[in-house]
Amino acid sequence: MNYQALADQIKQWATELGFEKVGISDIDLHEHEPALQQWLDAGYHGDMDWMARHGMMRARPAELLPGTVRVISARMNYLPPQAQFASNLSDPTQAYISRYALGRDYHKLVRNQLKKLGDRIEREVGKLGFRPFVDSAPLLERPLAQKAGLGWTGKHSLILDKDAGSWFFLGELLVDIPLPVDTPSENECGKCKACITSCPTGAIVADGIVDSRKCISYLTIEFDGIIPEEFRSAMGNRIYGCDDCQLVCPWNRFSDLTQQTDFHRRDTFESTDLLTLFEWDEQTFMRKMEGSAIRRIGYLQWQRNIAIALGNAPYSDNIVSTLTNAKGQSDILDVHLDWAIEKQLANLPSTVASHQRLIRIIQKGLPRDA
């Protein structure tokens, strides 16, 4: 079989399936094992115990699918039109949601397209051992993508491509045929440290190394406990994920908008008023988030995240009363509600604060100089 011709054909089929770029790599990731172990030993994975549980399997694709000799890495752009980054982040009364989550959950869509690609290859070569993955297995997808020529690992740990930036999803198709491999991408970050210096919580602790425990994306999505108070103000109005490290990256000036309408902003998020989102009941949340990646964090975590954002918003009597009325659903939620209420009161303009204090004094029947 002419495997070079097959590899070229695979890339054409992938383009027809909606992928912007495809590359092929071998499965040797042994050089990444020490760094992975050091990252785990440092506790940078936070409460994501499954990352430590699978250990070095992440660097050994053949343990996921015996017989694997190549990985086909593919990328699909997700940047929606009218992303409204600046206007959204600068308005503290509006919720900021990471741009990858504004539309349909990408996992199923990308995986389905990879499955179609595997089926198409099998029709060409006969019986094929293959398996698609999209964030669904212990696999070092970024080193594989770099080996396949899809881009290099930036200092924020995401894959960057000089022609497309970083606004794309990655997926992998493990196969058992010896396709020719592509040339790995060279790192072109240079001396730029924009992503490191702009991280709101200082989560990028070294080039390419992120301490998940400080990362807003981890805190709002993967972590379901009490968010450390030291990070709450820095979270601002970010209620699901954070894009800051990508927003400041010079390479993202070259990003293309997605061709997938499924990744466009859903009608639900045409308005992202914090109070409106917070006042959804659980049934409304589940209905409006159907088909969204956001649904998996659950209602109480959704409310927890918005409560912090409301605490960071300008003072409003309505916000304080809404936060107060929401208490009693969960001990973890109450911790964040109490913080948000206290933060709101601290945000009172001095003249208003004096007026409020006078009212409280009168209500208590105390002398005015008390």
Salt bridges, closest charged atoms under 4 A:
ASP26 OD1 - LYS147 NZ 2.39
ASP28 OD1 - HIS30 ND1 2.54
GLU33 OE2 - ARG60 NE 3.00
GLU63 OE2 - ARG60 NH1 3.71
ASP105 OD1 - HIS107 ND1 2.58
ASP119 OD2 - LYS115 NZ 3.00
GLU124 OE1 - ARG120 NH1 3.91
ASP135 OD2 - HIS107 NE2 3.67
ASP161 OD1 - LYS21 NZ 3.51
ASP161 OD1 - ARG75 NH1 3.65
ASP182 OD1 - LYS11 NZ 2.76
GLU188 OE2 - LYS162 NZ 3.98
ASP207 OD1 - LYS193 NZ 3.48
ASP211 OD1 - ARG213 NE 2.93
GLU222 OE2 - ARG296 NH2 2.91
ASP244 OD2 - ARG238 NH2 2.86
ASP262 OD2 - ARG104 NH1 2.99
ASP338 OD1 - LYS327 NZ 2.64
